Amino acid sequence: MTTIRVLIADDQIMVRQGFTVLLNAEPGIEVVGQAVDGLDAVAKVAELAPDVVLMDIRMPELGGIEATRRITGPDGSAAKVLVLTTFDLDEYVYEALRAGASGFLLKDASAAELAQAVRVVAAGDALLSPNITKRLITEFSRTAGAPRAPLKERLGDLTERETEVLSLIAQGMSNAEIAGRLVVAEQTVKSHVSRILVKLGLRDRTQAAVYAYETGLVRPAGY
């Protein structure tokens, strides 16, 4: 079994140490380092090449949003960022998702929830806490500027079926749920998802969901 390498970035030492103890007790997960702020996180990612970064949003020197942008940018690493927040509708969380984060987790999450979140984000094959993440994206995608180009142009060369799958991803559906809705094999859905990510240059399903909202393919409820 491949070990998931984790970096914890938080300016509170008790949070860093607490998460380190919890995660190191989980099979297949190893905390390879800790960062005290955003700048430290960017440097540690380059040095340690973790698979997942647990990133606090509010930190001195460099905040978690900008640190996430640097880590996940075109010249960044392959590490997935899991944002840590105190409130599940923190206004900054959506900005972190737009910056490249793969999901978010409340700081009071249980050990089991923490480990599951790390595994899900590392795998990149499902939205983290789909219902909550969808609610958050819906809440804050309203603040995104109105798209200017025609929808078809914004979706690139996605086929009609791939566009449909992208829309269902944004609604928080799993591959199995999408397969049931479209009456196709789950492996077929996986293939569609992979092609969508490649064609749009996206990192994972969470980024695909954000993209679907921001392009106007999926509209927030009531909008």
Backbone torsions as a table, in degrees:
resi	resn	phi	psi	omega
1	MET	NA	130.3	179.7
2	THR	-72.9	133.6	179.7
3	THR	-83.3	132.1	177.5
4	ILE	-85.7	120.8	-178.3
5	ARG	-91.3	127.2	-173.9
6	VAL	-122.1	138.3	171.5
7	LEU	-113.7	133.7	179.1
8	ILE	-109.2	120.7	-179.5
9	ALA	-116.0	109.7	-179.7
10	ASP	-159.3	140.7	-177.8
11	ASP	-81.4	-5.7	177.5
12	GLN	-98.9	118.0	-175.0
13	ILE	-62.4	-34.6	-179.2
14	MET	-66.4	-35.5	177.8
15	VAL	-67.1	-46.8	-179.6
16	ARG	-59.6	-47.2	-176.9
17	GLN	-70.1	-38.2	179.8
18	GLY	-63.4	-46.9	178.8
19	PHE	-66.3	-34.5	179.2
20	THR	-62.9	-46.1	179.5
21	VAL	-62.1	-45.7	-178.0
22	LEU	-63.3	-44.9	-175.9
23	LEU	-74.4	-36.6	179.5
24	ASN	-67.4	-17.0	178.2
25	ALA	-84.4	-7.8	-178.3
26	GLU	-92.1	135.8	177.7
27	PRO	-65.3	137.7	176.0
28	GLY	80.3	7.8	178.7
29	ILE	-129.6	134.3	178.8
30	GLU	-136.7	127.3	174.4
31	VAL	-82.2	114.8	-175.4
32	VAL	-96.5	-8.6	179.3
33	GLY	-177.9	166.7	177.1
34	GLN	-130.3	146.3	178.4
35	ALA	-126.1	141.5	-174.2
36	VAL	-93.9	-12.7	177.2
37	ASP	-161.8	-178.5	-176.5
38	GLY	-63.7	-42.4	179.1
39	LEU	-62.0	-42.7	178.2
40	ASP	-63.1	-37.7	-179.9
41	ALA	-63.8	-45.1	179.7
42	VAL	-60.9	-42.8	180.0
43	ALA	-66.9	-42.0	-177.8
44	LYS	-68.3	-34.4	177.7
45	VAL	-62.9	-43.3	178.8
46	ALA	-64.6	-35.4	-177.0
47	GLU	-79.6	-41.6	-169.8
48	LEU	-103.6	-14.4	-179.8
49	ALA	48.9	58.3	177.9
50	PRO	-72.6	161.6	175.4
51	ASP	-84.8	-35.0	-177.7
52	VAL	-135.1	139.2	175.1
53	VAL	-116.1	122.7	171.3
54	LEU	-86.6	112.3	-168.9
55	MET	-116.5	117.3	172.4
56	ASP	-72.4	147.8	-178.4
57	ILE	-81.6	-45.8	-175.2
58	ARG	-98.1	106.4	178.9
59	MET	-142.2	153.0	178.1
60	PRO	-72.1	170.5	178.4
61	GLU	69.6	-62.4	178.1
62	LEU	-146.6	124.2	-177.1
63	GLY	-71.8	167.2	-176.7
64	GLY	-65.5	-31.0	-179.0
65	ILE	-67.3	-49.7	179.8
66	GLU	-67.3	-36.5	177.5
67	ALA	-62.9	-41.0	177.2
68	THR	-61.9	-43.3	179.9
69	ARG	-59.9	-41.9	-179.4
70	ARG	-69.5	-38.3	-177.4
71	ILE	-71.2	-38.6	-174.2
72	THR	-98.4	-0.9	-178.0
73	GLY	-66.0	176.2	-177.8
74	PRO	-54.1	-34.0	-179.4
75	ASP	-100.6	11.4	-177.3
76	GLY	-88.5	-158.1	-176.2
77	SER	-100.8	-179.3	177.4
78	ALA	-90.6	3.1	-177.7
79	ALA	-63.5	141.6	174.7
80	LYS	-93.9	140.0	-178.6
81	VAL	-106.3	128.3	176.5
82	LEU	-114.1	112.3	-174.2
83	VAL	-78.7	135.7	176.4
84	LEU	-100.6	131.0	-178.9
85	THR	-143.1	159.9	179.7
86	THR	-88.7	-31.3	-176.9
87	PHE	-120.4	138.7	-175.1
88	ASP	-73.8	-10.7	174.5
89	LEU	-121.3	36.6	176.5
90	ASP	-58.0	127.5	-176.6
91	GLU	-62.2	-22.1	-178.3
92	TYR	-82.7	-16.9	-175.6
93	VAL	-65.3	-41.7	179.5
94	TYR	-62.2	-38.9	177.8
95	GLU	-62.8	-35.3	178.2
96	ALA	-66.8	-39.0	177.1
97	LEU	-63.7	-41.4	177.4
98	ARG	-64.9	-31.3	-179.3
99	ALA	-75.7	-12.0	177.4
100	GLY	126.7	0.3	178.8
101	ALA	-66.1	149.7	-177.3
102	SER	-95.3	-5.1	179.9
103	GLY	166.4	-174.4	179.2
104	PHE	-145.5	160.9	-176.1
105	LEU	-144.5	137.7	176.2
106	LEU	-73.2	143.5	-177.0
107	LYS	-66.7	-18.8	179.8
108	ASP	-94.8	18.0	179.3
109	ALA	-62.9	150.2	178.4
110	SER	-73.8	168.0	178.6
111	ALA	-59.4	-41.3	-179.8
112	ALA	-65.2	-42.9	179.3
113	GLU	-65.4	-39.8	179.0
114	LEU	-62.2	-49.3	-179.2
115	ALA	-63.6	-42.3	179.3
116	GLN	-63.6	-40.4	179.0
117	ALA	-61.7	-43.5	179.4
118	VAL	-62.4	-43.0	-178.9
119	ARG	-66.4	-41.6	-179.6
120	VAL	-64.4	-46.4	-179.0
121	VAL	-65.8	-39.7	179.0
122	ALA	-62.5	-38.6	-179.3
123	ALA	-73.3	-32.1	178.7
124	GLY	67.7	18.5	-174.1
125	ASP	-108.8	9.7	177.9
126	ALA	-160.9	152.6	173.8
127	LEU	-67.1	142.7	176.0
128	LEU	-79.2	124.5	-177.7
129	SER	45.7	67.3	-171.8
130	PRO	-47.1	-46.6	-176.5
131	ASN	-63.9	-44.5	-178.8
132	ILE	-70.1	-43.7	-179.1
133	THR	-63.6	-42.1	178.6
134	LYS	-61.4	-42.7	-179.8
135	ARG	-61.9	-41.9	-179.2
136	LEU	-66.6	-45.4	179.4
137	ILE	-61.0	-42.8	179.0
138	THR	-61.1	-42.2	-177.5
139	GLU	-64.1	-42.2	-171.7
140	PHE	-103.6	-8.9	176.5
141	SER	-70.7	-13.3	175.9
142	ARG	-62.6	-25.4	-177.1
143	THR	-83.0	-9.4	180.0
144	ALA	-70.9	146.2	-179.9
145	GLY	-65.4	153.2	179.3
146	ALA	-65.5	132.0	179.6
147	PRO	-63.8	145.6	-175.5
148	ARG	-101.9	-41.1	-177.5
149	ALA	-78.9	155.5	175.6
150	PRO	-56.4	148.3	-176.1
151	LEU	-56.0	-44.9	-178.4
152	LYS	-57.9	-39.5	179.1
153	GLU	-68.0	-37.7	-178.9
154	ARG	-69.7	-25.1	-179.2
155	LEU	-90.1	4.2	175.6
156	GLY	63.4	-137.8	-176.7
157	ASP	-102.5	32.1	175.5
158	LEU	-64.9	140.0	175.2
159	THR	-75.0	170.5	178.7
160	GLU	-60.6	-41.4	-179.7
161	ARG	-68.2	-41.0	178.6
162	GLU	-63.7	-37.5	177.3
163	THR	-63.5	-40.0	178.4
164	GLU	-64.7	-43.3	178.9
165	VAL	-63.7	-41.4	178.7
166	LEU	-59.9	-41.5	178.8
167	SER	-62.1	-40.0	-179.5
168	LEU	-72.0	-34.5	174.9
169	ILE	-59.0	-44.6	-178.1
170	ALA	-65.4	-20.7	177.7
171	GLN	-87.3	6.0	175.2
172	GLY	85.4	15.2	-177.9
173	MET	-81.0	143.8	174.4
174	SER	-80.9	169.9	177.0
175	ASN	-58.1	-41.5	-179.6
176	ALA	-63.4	-40.6	179.8
177	GLU	-67.7	-39.5	178.2
178	ILE	-64.9	-42.3	178.9
179	ALA	-59.5	-41.8	178.2
180	GLY	-65.0	-40.4	-179.4
181	ARG	-66.3	-40.7	-175.8
182	LEU	-92.7	-4.8	-179.0
183	VAL	56.4	54.4	175.7
184	VAL	-135.1	171.0	178.6
185	ALA	-72.2	148.7	179.8
186	GLU	-61.6	-35.0	178.3
187	GLN	-63.1	-33.4	177.0
188	THR	-64.6	-40.7	177.7
189	VAL	-63.5	-43.5	178.7
190	LYS	-57.6	-40.6	179.0
191	SER	-64.9	-42.1	177.7
192	HIS	-60.9	-45.5	-178.5
193	VAL	-61.1	-44.3	-179.9
194	SER	-60.2	-43.7	-179.7
195	ARG	-67.4	-36.6	177.9
196	ILE	-60.8	-47.3	-178.6
197	LEU	-62.2	-42.0	-179.7
198	VAL	-66.7	-47.5	-176.8
199	LYS	-63.2	-36.8	-177.1
200	LEU	-94.7	-3.7	179.3
201	GLY	66.6	38.4	-177.5
202	LEU	-103.7	155.5	-174.8
203	ARG	-83.3	-37.3	-175.2
204	ASP	-164.1	-175.0	-175.8
205	ARG	-65.2	-34.7	178.9
206	THR	-62.4	-44.5	177.9
207	GLN	-64.8	-33.2	176.8
208	ALA	-64.4	-40.7	178.9
209	ALA	-64.3	-44.8	177.9
210	VAL	-60.1	-43.7	-179.9
211	TYR	-59.9	-42.6	-178.7
212	ALA	-62.4	-38.4	177.8
213	TYR	-71.1	-43.9	-174.3
214	GLU	-71.7	-27.3	177.3
215	THR	-82.3	-11.8	-179.0
216	GLY	89.2	5.9	177.2
217	LEU	-63.0	-41.3	176.6
218	VAL	-119.9	131.4	-179.0
219	ARG	-105.2	141.7	176.1
220	PRO	-59.2	150.7	-179.7
221	ALA	-55.1	131.0	177.9
222	GLY	86.4	3.7	-177.9
223	TYR	-124.2	NA	NA
